[in-house]
Amino acid sequence: MVPVGIIGGMGPFAGAHYVGLFLEECARLIEADGAGVTDQRFPPHYLFQLPVPDRTSALLGAQDEYGRVLRALSGQMDGLRGLGAKVVAMSCNTAHAWHAELRSRYPDMALLHIGDAAADHLVGQGEAEVGLLATAGTVRSGIYAGSLERAGIACREPDGDELALLMRGIYQGVKAGDNALGRACFSRALERMRGRTGVAGFLMACTEIPLALRAEDVPAECRLYDPGRLSARELAKRACRRGSFRTGESV
């Protein structure tokens, strides 16, 4: 089995949630092999939960904030390398704006890309277009737009009012411990996007959104996809040697 690492510290509950998703996906692989799920059958994995400056503020603000985030993420990569991690995933969607720079700094490690993992899954589901529920930083940086475009999937981004609802649900809602507010904001933003664009499939492209939004909170014809789970699924495959990788690659 391959030691893997998870970069957290970008919403501690979101980081812990990502580990839970990873373990669930590992358990599915173990069961698929016809083996019983025991402690000893899980692959070695490490979570770094060192605080990272706000990613959206860094992308929308001064250059020194951008550099501070890069240094914090690099510090976690250094720590995971020291622990022997060969494959690394980031629990935060917006942090993938630094993905290319981290890859160039750590060519000896495979750094998964959450947008690519989501796009691969959506192709398999036959989706031609999806709505993006995300932070302003994720929208501006094009983390998902690029991956989806390469897969031939149209990305419908939130407008100003919808983005304001999403940001309120993330920061005043889930990050502040008020999941009810988060759920109300997220479902309202989704319904507005549904009415404006006609799209029915939605990417919950911020780790806080799946912590509050559930399938029963949205119209029955809508489909919710959790990129965090899809990334965790890919990480589990790598940890259990279900996929090959080359150092420095994007997945």
Secondary structure as UniProt FT lines:
FT   STRAND          4..7
FT   HELIX           12..32
FT   TURN            33..34
FT   HELIX           39..41
FT   STRAND          45..48
FT   HELIX           55..60
FT   HELIX           63..82
FT   TURN            83..84
FT   STRAND          87..90
FT   HELIX           94..98
FT   HELIX           99..105
FT   TURN            107..108
FT   STRAND          110..111
FT   HELIX           114..125
FT   STRAND          129..133
FT   HELIX           136..141
FT   HELIX           143..150
FT   TURN            151..152
FT   STRAND          154..156
FT   HELIX           160..168
FT   HELIX           169..173
FT   HELIX           174..176
FT   HELIX           179..197
FT   STRAND          201..204
FT   TURN            207..208
FT   HELIX           209..211
FT   HELIX           215..217
FT   TURN            220..221
FT   STRAND          223..225
FT   HELIX           227..239
FT   TURN            240..241
FT   TURN            247..248
//
